Amino acid sequence: MAEDVTTLLQALSQYETQLSQVQLAVAASPPGPDCDSLVSLQSDIEELILLTRENLMSIQKQMKERGLPTEAGDASHSDKGSSEQTGTADHFDKEYALLKAELEEVEATHDSAPETVQGGSTADIQEDLDALQGMKCQAPHKCRWGDVTYHNALVCGAELTSSVRSMDQIQVRVMFTNPVQQDMLPCPYYLEGACRFSDEQCRFSHGELVDLSSLKEYKEPDFSAVRPGVRVLVKGDDNLWHGAVVLTCSSKTKCEVKLESSGKAKEVDLHWILPLGDAQASEDSSSDESSGDELAIGVDPVLVKQPLFTTPASPAFRDWEKHTRVS
């Protein structure tokens, strides 16, 4: 029975990696039949993950009833799954608190045993940072006009060196899930490990490095707020998300919106619409005249529906390339 748990945990980890890669392809693809197929594939993988977690918890429950020991890793992974189903806030808070405690331990004991303690503690910290990989959050982005705005994003990985002594020194690389500017748009060549440009030279995003301590809690979008007159973001053919106002909701799956930049009306599938919060709408209105459409839609918080994450040039991503290649 313990072997069954191990097998399920390995399968669950693989499914979650595949889901992240498909989610990234969804975010980088323009609306159309190919993207709709990816959305359907994403839904299938999410259902498979849910069934695997239920099976895992059922086996663990049977083991506890029989008095059999369950590994700490199993419980940790199960807890993580439950956290993801109810929201990512608790998971983020726990990981952040654990990292902070371990860094304080490194700092307190470094003088007495610098090499041994530092090496072991850094490994523990790296393990906790790896657990943040793929986590949804809100991350800061500095606009061209100097303002810092928060947008929902996914953590791609952490930058941890041996010189880290506090939380303020840890940086993570994030990908923004609803880019409103070209420099926030994930570079498809970089995601395949084939971009010829450096992070600074590429017009698109290779992931943005931000302080771990600057991350904020992810906020789920309220799609019940989508109704005529409400300001939203809609995904355009350029893969960027643009400000618009809902005109009509003809069905449960489609809405007609008016783009703020061009004034044109278009019909959009509901899953390509992201409602904006009340605070954002009022702040947008006061800034439209001075900064134009980009500033109007780049204000804290930008809510997201489709998360994205992948590891550049990973073998798993290349295996899924036939499903996710962007034309």
Summary of the structure (lengths in Angstrom):
residues: 327
radius of gyration: 21.4
end to end distance: 45.3
largest distance: 68.8
contacts: 1002
relative contact order: 0.14
helix: 50%
strand: 18%
